[in-house]
Amino acid sequence: MNKPGRFRTALLAALPDLASDPQRLSIFVEKGKLVANGTGGAGWQYSYQLTAILQDFAGDMDTLAKAVMAWVATEQPDMLKNPAQAERGIRFECELMTAELADVSIEIDLTEAVFADDDGSFDHPAEPPADPTSDWLWPTN
């Protein structure tokens, strides 16, 4: 699975305070399933919940949300194009520790396809395009 590592990298790049102390970020893969691709070949899809826990987060929640949404738009764009998935695919909880600090938990439902080659190697499809949302209409104000 490649997406958990890329999510960590994206959050650390977007949140300099977290990057200065990356031990405050924990990433988990939970509720995982292997789903057969139904093609008769040796391939499958990982389906799982990525959980990220940010401890003692002192940043702006809007900045965190923007980083999460940008990452999902790149790594799991189908979620944002499907209203039912968009409604339930990203969840969060906050424990307000002080007026300035919170522990934040983010849950994202993800999938990753894998194809097994005859030579015993595994092939993960190419990364999605840099801007899968280029056809979206965003407010200009």
N, C-alpha and C positions, 0 to 999 in steps of 0.2 A: 504494500500500500504506500502510495507516494503523497497523497494529499495531506496527511497530518503534518509531515515535515515542511511542506510548502506553506501550510497555514501558520505554523510557528514562525517561519522566516518572514512572512508577510506582516504578522503582528509586531514582531520585533523591529521591522523596518518602519512601520507606521507610528510606533509609540516609543520615542526615544527614552522616556523614563523607564519603561519596561526593559528596553534593550540594555540599559545600564545595570540592571539586576535581573537577568533572564531566569534565575531560579524561582522567581515569583510566578512564572508561567508554567503550568502543567497541562499536558495534552494527553487525553485518553481516547481509545477506541472502544466503544461499548455497544452492546446489543447487535453484534455483528452476525451477518448471515452470508452464506455462499449460495448464490443463485445460478443454476444451470442456464446456459445461454440458449439451449434448445436447438442448436445447429448440428448436433451429432459429433462435433469436433471437441477437442479438449480445450474448452474455454469456460469461463465463469465470470460472474460479477460479484465483487464485494459490495455489500450493502450494510452500512453501519451508522452509528451516531458518533460523531466527533464531539468530544466534550473538552473545552478549554477552561481552565480555572486561573484567573488572574487574582493574586493575593495582594492586599494592600494597594489597590489601584487608586491613584490620586488624580488621574487624568480626567478629561472631559468625556462623558458617555457618548456624546455625538461624534467625537473623533474616533472612538472605538467602533461605534456602529458603522461609520463610513468605511473604516478599514475592513470590517467583516463583510459588508455588502459588496465592496469592490472585489474582494477575494472570491466571494460566491459568484459574482457576475462573470468572473474569468474561469473558475474551476468547476462550477456546477450551474451553468447558465440556464439549463432546462428548468431548474427550480423556479427561477424568477419569471420565466415565460409561462408557467402554469399557475393560474391563480390559486388552485387548491394546494399545490405544493408550497407556493410562496407564503400562504397563510399559516402553514404549520411547520415549515422546514427549518426555521431558525428560531430558537427560544433562548431566553436568558433569565437569570435570577441574580439579585444583588443582596448581599448582607451588608448593611451600612454599619461599619465598625465605629467610625467617628464622623464628624461633620466633613472631614476631608478625605477619608479612606473608606474603601468598600472592597469586599471580596466579590468578584463577578464570575459567574459561571455562564458559559455560552454553549449551547447544544445545536449542532447542525447535522441534518440527515444527508448523507453522502453515498455515492456509488462510484465504483471504479471497475472497469472491464479489464480482464486478463485473458490472453490467448496463449495456449501452450503449443510450441512448435514441435515438430516431429523429432528434432535433435535434442529435446529435453530442455530447451531454453524457454523463457517466458517473454512475451511481448505485451507491453502496455501501450495502448493507443497513444498517438502523439498528443502533446498538450493542446488544449483548446486554443483557438485564435486569440491574439492579444486583446482584441476588443470585440467580444461576441455580442455586445449591446449596441454596435454602431448603427443598427437600424431602428433603435428606440428613439422616441421623441422625448426630450427632456425639457422642462420649463426653462425659458431663457432669462427669467428675472432673478 
